[in-house]
Amino acid sequence: MSNTQTAVPVLIVGAGPTGLMLASELKRHGVVCRVVEKMPVPSDKSKALALHARTLEILENCGVVNKFLEVGNPAYGASLYHAGKRIVHLSIAELESPYPFALMVPQEVTEKILYDQFISAGGTVERGVELLKLTQNNESVEVVLKTADGKEESVTAQWLVGCDGAHSTVRKALNLHFEGSAFEEQFGLADVDVESEIPDDEISTFFHEDGVLVFFPFGKKRFRIIADLASDKVQGTAPTIEEMQTFAEQRGPKGIKLSNPRWLAWFKIHARSVSQYRVGRVFLGGDSAHIHSPIGGQGMNTGLQDVYNLAWKLALVCRGAADPKLLDSYNDERHPVGQELLKGTTLATKVATLRNPIALQVRNRVMSFLSQQDVFINRMRKVGTMLAVNYRNSAIVGEYREAAEITLKQSDDTERPNLPAWIEFARGPLPGDRAPDAVLLDQDLNPVQVYEAIRGISHNLLLFDGKPTEEGYRNLETLAWSIGEQFGGLINCHLILSCEKIPTGLRFPGKVFLDPDMAVHQTYAANSECQYLIRPDGYIGFRSQPAKLAPLENHLVKIFSKLKVQI
């Protein structure tokens, strides 16, 4: 046994979807990282399936979404059935997203795509490597690894991220309790071919007095089936295809036939989480920080979004462009998301697995009634697709708005909002919200999605003119030039004009887009001059009405370590 000493900026423990996502993102941001994984080979099990709309938007920004679209099966909604009748239908085809569906992709395929992305960027994954020891101080994290050939290696990392799953070695080394409990029921899982009229393009759930039966469509009549069962009735290490056939006949549609099983398993559902996602220089992401019911298919999505939130912040710190205190916002923003998800999925699972006949009737009637209410349905669409996730309570988001009474005073300032514009802005996307997508026109009048315009690793400042005035153009030009001088490539400036052609004499230091029908202005409630700062993760970091430099600079010092940064 020998001991070698190496150093690395970021050490990632775990090479599942969460670890590979973080590794790819750090690579994209220009940060050197090392990835180690205890398992000698990747898993060949389908495990997590659904990629929701918000995750697909993120994968688009990462430049890899098309790989998933090529192999995935879209589900455009969900239906709930009882006693042979559909009692609820939820369509997400109307979702305000480029991806109005849940994409069914087996987890081993997701891992392969993310792995290939990381490798193509020059990364490597070291398999068969186990974390033995972890200590840290104010300057670094010291770990001891056991390599695949049995040797011990001492590693010094500036930062360490545990993405090593529900049985996380990193979490245990930090002495963090995985608080929570397990559900009493056991659940049977089968990946099988299905002969039935069950649709291939939505998730189908069948309620029955004996339990619930859920079908997730892989496409081409292949499904993931999940059924619950009292724990004392479970036999063997995995259900047989005959047992799953019995569940399907008892609870599902008539005439159903299952065949060609590729994976059969019993599993228990746990609802657990840690009290904090950061301890000093060590972070937790994905299942190492939280596990919950698979209902809704949001577990893997949450892990991917955890590290997407962390990556840009960690990159700024590693590049010297941000103070390490920025990293506090990772826990502040993501821990509440994980807690809400845990509560919501626990409640949904308890409701779905009700067996009391009276409770079943009440549940079905309430759900049928709520499914007819537009407000409820719209909320469920956003929650289920994770578009509702926001960071409105974060300390690193903010806004500037003048007092309402100022809008009523006479002024020569053409960029000051009137009262209707002030009220409309209050109803627009808020700091901490996901930036909405919309269609712009470039200078050649070609359509460009907002998401395409802001794609990359930088912050993006969207400057809206509200209404075309020379004074407004000069103000926005001056603001953009100042931001460019202070922050260089860290912030890209975009001017969005409510006119049909570029004004002559415009000297804007960034991209200029046209919005002649005001569609994008309306999406961002920009009826008068305003600005939106979009973070690298696609969330609104700051907004103001009108667009003023001083309030923006006051916000930016919360993010960046100093002005006059050039990277």
C-alpha positions in Angstrom: 0.0 0.0 0.0 1.4 3.4 -1.1 0.3 6.9 -0.5 0.5 9.7 -3.1 -0.4 13.3 -2.8 -2.4 15.3 -5.4 -4.4 18.5 -5.5 -7.5 19.6 -7.5 -9.8 22.6 -7.4 -13.0 20.5 -7.2 -13.4 16.9 -6.2 -16.7 15.3 -7.2 -17.6 12.0 -5.4 -20.2 10.1 -7.4 -20.6 9.6 -11.1 -24.4 9.2 -11.4 -26.5 11.7 -13.2 -26.0 14.4 -10.6 -22.2 14.1 -10.4 -21.9 13.9 -14.2 -24.1 16.9 -14.6 -21.9 18.9 -12.2 -18.7 17.8 -13.8 -19.9 18.7 -17.3 -21.1 22.1 -16.1 -17.8 22.9 -14.3 -16.0 21.9 -17.5 -18.2 24.2 -19.5 -17.4 27.0 -17.1 -13.7 26.3 -17.4 -13.1 24.8 -14.0 -10.9 21.8 -13.5 -12.6 19.0 -11.5 -11.9 15.3 -10.7 -14.7 12.7 -10.6 -14.4 9.5 -8.6 -17.0 6.7 -8.4 -17.0 3.7 -6.1 -18.9 1.4 -8.5 -16.6 -0.3 -11.0 -19.2 -0.1 -13.9 -22.2 2.1 -14.6 -25.6 0.9 -13.6 -27.6 -0.9 -16.3 -31.0 -0.3 -14.6 -33.5 2.2 -15.9 -34.2 3.6 -12.4 -35.3 7.3 -12.8 -37.2 8.0 -16.0 -38.8 11.4 -16.4 -37.0 14.6 -17.5 -39.4 17.5 -16.9 -39.8 20.7 -18.8 -37.5 22.8 -16.6 -34.8 20.2 -16.7 -35.0 20.0 -20.5 -34.6 23.8 -20.6 -31.5 23.5 -18.5 -30.2 20.7 -20.8 -30.8 23.0 -23.7 -28.5 25.6 -22.2 -25.9 22.9 -21.5 -26.0 22.1 -25.3 -27.1 18.5 -24.8 -30.9 18.4 -25.0 -31.1 17.1 -28.6 -29.3 13.9 -27.5 -32.2 13.3 -25.0 -34.9 14.2 -27.5 -33.5 11.7 -30.0 -33.9 8.8 -27.6 -36.8 9.8 -25.2 -40.5 9.3 -25.4 -42.6 12.4 -24.6 -45.6 12.2 -22.3 -47.9 15.1 -22.8 -50.0 14.6 -19.7 -51.4 12.3 -17.1 -54.7 10.5 -16.5 -56.2 9.0 -13.3 -58.7 6.1 -13.6 -61.0 4.4 -11.1 -63.5 1.6 -11.8 -62.9 1.8 -15.5 -63.5 5.5 -15.8 -61.1 8.4 -16.2 -61.7 10.8 -13.3 -58.8 13.2 -14.0 -56.9 14.3 -17.1 -54.0 16.8 -16.9 -52.5 18.0 -20.2 -49.2 19.8 -20.2 -49.2 20.3 -24.0 -50.3 23.9 -23.4 -47.3 24.6 -21.1 -45.4 27.8 -21.7 -42.1 26.1 -22.4 -40.2 24.9 -25.5 -40.7 21.4 -24.0 -44.4 21.0 -23.1 -44.0 17.3 -22.0 -42.2 15.0 -19.7 -39.5 13.1 -21.6 -39.2 9.4 -20.6 -35.5 8.4 -20.7 -34.1 5.4 -18.7 -31.5 6.5 -16.2 -28.7 4.5 -17.7 -29.3 6.4 -21.0 -29.2 9.7 -19.1 -26.0 8.7 -17.5 -24.5 7.7 -20.8 -25.4 11.0 -22.5 -24.0 13.1 -19.6 -20.9 10.9 -19.4 -20.2 11.3 -23.2 -20.7 15.1 -22.8 -18.2 15.2 -20.0 -15.7 13.0 -21.8 -16.0 15.0 -25.0 -15.0 18.1 -23.0 -11.8 16.3 -21.9 -13.0 14.9 -18.6 -12.4 11.5 -17.1 -14.3 9.3 -14.5 -12.2 7.2 -12.2 -14.2 4.1 -11.3 -13.6 1.7 -8.4 -12.3 4.6 -6.3 -13.6 4.8 -2.7 -13.6 7.7 -0.3 -12.0 6.5 3.0 -11.6 9.7 5.0 -12.6 13.4 4.8 -11.4 16.3 6.9 -11.4 20.0 6.1 -10.0 23.4 7.3 -10.6 27.0 6.2 -8.4 26.6 3.1 -9.1 23.1 1.7 -10.6 19.7 2.0 -8.3 16.7 2.7 -9.4 13.3 1.7 -8.0 9.8 1.4 -9.1 7.7 -1.5 -8.7 4.0 -2.1 -8.1 3.5 -5.8 -9.1 0.5 -8.0 -5.7 -1.2 -7.5 -6.0 -1.0 -3.7 -3.6 1.9 -3.2 -4.4 4.9 -1.0 -4.1 8.4 -2.3 -4.2 11.7 -0.4 -6.0 14.4 -2.2 -6.3 18.1 -1.4 -9.3 19.9 -2.9 -10.4 23.4 -2.6 -14.0 22.2 -2.7 -15.7 18.8 -2.5 -19.2 17.9 -3.7 -20.9 14.7 -2.6 -23.1 13.3 -5.4 -22.8 9.7 -4.1 -26.5 8.8 -3.6 -28.8 7.8 -0.8 -26.0 5.9 1.1 -23.6 8.8 0.7 -20.1 8.3 2.2 -19.6 12.0 2.0 -22.8 12.7 4.1 -21.7 10.2 6.7 -18.2 11.7 6.9 -19.9 15.0 7.6 -21.9 13.4 10.4 -25.1 14.8 8.9 -28.3 12.9 9.9 -30.5 11.7 7.1 -33.7 12.6 8.9 -37.0 11.0 7.9 -38.7 7.6 7.6 -39.9 4.9 5.2 -43.4 4.2 4.0 -45.0 1.1 5.4 -45.9 -0.3 1.9 -43.7 -2.1 -0.4 -43.7 -1.3 -4.1 -43.3 -3.7 -7.0 -41.6 -2.4 -10.2 -41.5 -4.0 -13.7 -40.2 -2.8 -17.0 -42.2 -4.7 -19.5 -44.0 -4.8 -22.8 -47.7 -4.2 -22.4 -50.6 -5.3 -24.6 -53.4 -2.8 -23.9 -55.1 0.4 -25.0 -53.1 2.4 -22.4 -51.7 5.4 -24.3 -48.0 5.7 -25.1 -47.9 9.5 -24.7 -49.1 10.0 -21.1 -48.7 8.7 -17.6 -51.6 6.5 -16.6 -52.6 5.8 -12.9 -55.3 3.3 -11.9 -56.8 3.6 -8.4 -58.2 0.4 -6.9 -59.3 -0.7 -3.4 -56.3 -3.1 -3.4 -53.8 -0.3 -4.2 -52.5 1.9 -7.0 -51.0 0.9 -10.4 -49.0 3.4 -12.4 -47.8 3.1 -16.0 -44.9 5.3 -17.3 -44.5 5.0 -21.1 -41.1 4.2 -22.6 -42.7 4.2 -26.1 -43.5 1.4 -28.5 -45.8 -0.3 -26.0 -43.1 -0.7 -23.3 -43.8 0.7 -19.8 -42.5 1.0 -16.3 -45.2 -0.3 -14.0 -45.3 0.4 -10.3 -47.8 -1.2 -7.8 -48.0 -0.9 -4.0 -48.5 -3.8 -1.7 -48.7 -4.4 2.0 -45.2 -5.3 3.3 -46.4 -8.6 4.9 -47.5 -9.9 1.5 -44.1 -9.5 -0.2 -42.2 -12.6 -1.0 -38.8 -13.1 -2.6 -36.3 -10.5 -3.6 -38.3 -9.4 -6.6 -41.8 -9.8 -7.9 -42.4 -12.3 -10.7 -43.9 -11.4 -14.0 -46.9 -13.4 -12.9 -47.4 -11.3 -9.8 -47.2 -8.1 -11.8 -49.7 -9.6 -14.3 -52.1 -10.2 -11.4 -51.7 -6.7 -10.1 -52.4 -5.4 -13.6 -55.5 -7.5 -14.1 -56.9 -6.6 -10.7 -56.2 -2.8 -10.9 -55.7 -2.0 -14.5 -57.7 -2.1 -17.8 -59.4 -5.2 -19.0 -57.5 -7.5 -21.3 -54.1 -6.3 -20.3 -51.1 -8.6 -20.8 -47.5 -8.1 -19.7 -44.5 -9.7 -21.2 -40.8 -9.6 -21.8 -39.6 -8.2 -18.4 -36.3 -6.5 -18.4 -36.3 -5.5 -14.8 -38.3 -6.6 -11.8 -37.8 -5.4 -8.2 -39.4 -4.7 -4.9 -38.5 -1.4 -3.2 -39.5 0.7 -0.3 -40.0 4.4 -0.4 -38.1 6.6 2.0 -38.6 10.3 2.6 -35.4 11.7 4.1 -33.2 14.8 3.9 -30.3 16.5 5.6 -30.6 19.8 7.5 -28.1 21.6 5.3 -26.5 21.1 1.9 -23.2 22.8 2.8 -20.7 22.2 5.6 -17.7 24.4 5.1 -16.1 23.5 1.8 -18.2 20.4 1.2 -21.5 20.3 -0.5 -24.2 17.7 -1.1 -26.4 17.3 -4.1 -29.1 15.0 -5.3 -29.9 11.8 -3.4 -27.0 12.4 -1.0 -29.0 15.3 0.3 -32.6 14.2 -0.1 -34.7 11.2 -1.2 -38.4 10.9 -1.5 -41.3 9.1 -3.2 -40.9 8.7 -7.0 -44.4 9.9 -7.5 -44.2 12.8 -10.0 -40.8 11.6 -11.2 -39.0 14.6 -9.8 -36.1 13.1 -7.9 -33.4 12.9 -10.5 -34.6 16.3 -11.9 -34.1 17.9 -8.5 -30.6 16.5 -8.2 -29.7 17.8 -11.7 -31.1 21.2 -10.7 -29.3 21.2 -7.4 -25.9 21.0 -9.1 -26.9 23.4 -11.9 -27.5 25.9 -9.3 -24.2 25.2 -7.6 -22.0 25.0 -10.7 -22.1 28.6 -11.9 -21.5 29.9 -8.3 -18.6 27.5 -7.7 -17.1 28.4 -11.1 -17.2 32.2 -10.3 -15.5 31.5 -6.9 -12.8 29.2 -8.4 -12.1 31.8 -11.1 -11.7 34.5 -8.5 -14.7 36.5 -9.8 -16.8 36.0 -6.7 -16.4 35.9 -2.9 -16.9 32.4 -1.4 -19.8 33.7 0.6 -21.8 33.5 -2.7 -21.8 29.7 -2.1 -24.0 30.2 1.0 -26.8 30.8 -1.5 -26.7 27.2 -2.7 -28.1 25.9 0.6 -30.4 28.9 1.0 -31.9 28.4 -2.5 -32.0 24.6 -2.9 -32.7 23.3 0.6 -36.2 24.9 0.6 -36.9 23.3 -2.8 -35.9 19.9 -1.5 -38.1 20.3 1.6 -41.1 21.3 -0.5 -40.6 18.4 -2.8 -40.4 16.0 0.1 -43.6 17.3 1.7 -45.5 17.3 -1.6 -44.5 13.8 -2.7 -45.1 12.4 0.7 -48.6 13.8 0.8 -49.3 12.7 -2.8 -48.1 9.1 -2.1 -50.3 8.9 1.0 -53.3 10.1 -1.0 -52.6 7.7 -3.9 -52.2 4.7 -1.7 -55.4 5.2 0.4 -57.4 2.0 1.0 -60.3 3.0 3.2 -63.4 2.9 1.0 -64.8 6.2 2.3 -61.5 7.9 1.9 -61.2 6.5 -1.6 -64.6 8.0 -2.6 -63.8 11.4 -1.1 -60.3 11.5 -2.8 -61.8 10.6 -6.2 -64.6 13.2 -6.0 -62.2 15.9 -4.8 -59.7 15.2 -7.5 -62.3 15.1 -10.2 -63.7 18.5 -9.0 -60.3 20.1 -8.8 -59.3 18.9 -12.2 -62.1 21.1 -13.6 -60.7 24.2 -12.0 -58.4 26.2 -14.2 -56.4 27.8 -11.4 -55.7 24.4 -9.8 -54.8 22.8 -13.2 -52.4 25.6 -14.2 -50.7 25.4 -10.8 -50.4 21.6 -11.1 -48.9 22.0 -14.5 -46.2 24.3 -13.3 -45.5 22.3 -10.1 -45.4 19.0 -11.9 -43.0 20.2 -14.6 -40.9 22.1 -12.1 -41.5 25.5 -13.8 -42.8 26.7 -10.4 -39.5 26.4 -8.7 -38.2 29.8 -7.7 -35.7 31.6 -5.4 -37.8 34.6 -4.5 -36.7 34.5 -0.9 -33.0 34.3 -1.8 -30.6 36.9 -0.4 -28.9 37.3 -3.8 -31.9 38.3 -5.8 -33.5 41.8 -5.7 -35.2 44.6 -7.5 -35.4 48.4 -7.6 -38.7 50.2 -8.2 -39.5 53.8 -7.6 -42.4 54.6 -5.3 -45.9 54.6 -6.8 -46.5 58.2 -6.0 -43.5 59.3 -8.1 -45.3 58.0 -11.2 -48.1 60.5 -10.6 -45.8 63.6 -10.6 -45.1 65.7 -13.6 -41.6 65.0 -15.0 -39.5 65.6 -18.1 -38.0 62.2 -17.7 -39.5 60.2 -20.6 -38.3 56.9 -19.2 -40.1 57.2 -15.9 -43.1 54.7 -15.8 -46.6 56.0 -15.6 -48.9 54.4 -13.1 -50.3 51.7 -15.4 -46.8 50.6 -16.4 -45.7 50.6 -12.8 -48.6 48.4 -11.8 -48.0 46.0 -14.8 -44.3 45.7 -13.9 -45.4 44.6 -10.4 -47.3 41.7 -12.0 -44.4 40.6 -14.2 -41.7 37.9 -13.6 -40.2 38.5 -10.1 -36.6 38.2 -8.9 -35.9 34.6 -8.3 -38.4 33.4 -10.9 -37.4 31.4 -14.0 -36.9 33.7 -16.9 -39.7 33.1 -19.4 -39.0 32.3 -23.0 -40.4 34.2 -25.9 -39.6 35.0 -29.6 -37.5 38.0 -30.6 -36.3 39.2 -34.0 -32.6 39.7 -34.8 -31.4 42.6 -36.9 -32.2 40.6 -40.1 -35.7 39.9 -38.8 -35.0 36.2 -38.2 -36.8 34.7 -35.1 -34.6 34.1 -32.1 -35.8 32.5 -28.8 -34.9 34.4 -25.6 -33.3 31.2 -24.4 -31.1 31.0 -27.5 -30.0 34.6 -27.0 -29.0 34.1 -23.4 -27.5 30.6 -23.8 -24.0 30.3 -22.3 -22.2 30.6 -19.0 -22.5 34.4 -18.4 -25.1 36.6 -16.8 -27.3 38.3 -19.3 -28.7 41.8 -18.9 -32.0 42.3 -20.9 -32.6 46.0 -21.5 -36.1 47.0 -22.6 -36.9 50.4 -24.1 -40.6 50.2 -23.3 -41.3 52.8 -25.9 -38.8 54.2 -28.5 -37.2 57.5 -27.4 -33.8 59.0 -28.1 -33.3 59.7 -24.4 -34.1 56.0 -23.7 -31.6 54.8 -26.3 -28.8 57.0 -24.9 -29.6 55.9 -21.3 -29.5 52.2 -22.2 -26.3 52.6 -24.2 -24.6 54.4 -21.4 -25.6 51.7 -18.9 -24.5 48.8 -21.2 -21.1 50.5 -21.9 -20.5 50.9 -18.1 -21.4 47.3 -17.4 -19.1 46.1 -20.1 -16.2 48.1 -18.8 -16.7 46.8 -15.3 -17.6 43.2 -15.9 -16.3 42.2 -19.3 -17.4 38.8 -20.4 -19.2 38.1 -17.1 -22.3 39.9 -18.2 -23.7 40.1 -21.8 -25.9 43.0 -22.6 -28.9 42.7 -24.9 -31.1 45.6 -26.1 -34.7 44.8 -26.9 -36.5 47.5 -28.9 -40.2 47.9 -29.5 -39.8 49.0 -33.1 -39.5 47.5 -36.6 -36.0 48.4 -37.4 -32.7 49.4 -35.7 -32.6 53.2 -35.2 -29.8 55.0 -37.0 -26.9 56.1 -34.9 -27.3 53.4 -32.3 -24.0 52.5 -30.6 -25.0 49.7 -28.3 -22.2 47.4 -27.1 -24.1 44.1 -27.4 -26.7 42.3 -29.3 -29.8 44.3 -30.4 -33.2 42.6 -30.9 -36.5 43.8 -32.2 -39.9 43.2 -30.7 -42.3 45.1 -33.0 -45.5 43.4 -31.7 -44.4 43.9 -28.1 -44.8 40.2 -27.3 -41.6 39.9 -25.4 -42.2 43.2 -23.7 -45.5 41.9 -22.5 -44.0 38.7 -21.3 -41.6 40.7 -19.1 -44.2 43.3 -18.2 -42.0 45.9 -19.9 -44.5 48.6 -20.8 -41.8 51.2 -19.9 -38.0 51.2 -19.7 -36.7 48.4 -17.5 -34.0 45.8 -17.1 -33.8 42.2 -16.1 -30.5 40.5 -15.1 -30.7 36.8 -15.9 -28.3 34.5 -14.0 -26.4 31.7 -15.7 -28.9 29.2 -14.4 -31.8 31.0 -16.2 -33.4 32.6 -13.1 -34.0 36.4 -12.7 -31.3 37.8 -10.4 -32.4 41.4 -10.5 -34.8 43.7 -12.2 -35.5 47.4 -12.1 -37.9 50.0 -13.5 -36.6 52.2 -15.0 -33.2 50.8 -16.0 -30.7 52.5 -13.7 -27.0 51.8 -13.2 -26.6 52.5 -9.5 -29.2 50.0 -8.2 -27.8 47.4 -10.6 -24.3 47.9 -9.4 -25.5 47.7 -5.8 -26.9 44.2 -6.6 -23.9 43.0 -8.5 -21.6 43.5 -5.6 -23.6 40.7 -3.9 -22.5 38.4 -6.7 -19.1 39.5 -7.9 -16.1 40.0 -5.6 -15.0 43.3 -7.2 -15.7 45.6 -10.0 -13.4 46.1 -13.0 -13.4 42.3 -13.4 -12.2 41.0 -16.8 -12.3 37.3 -17.4 
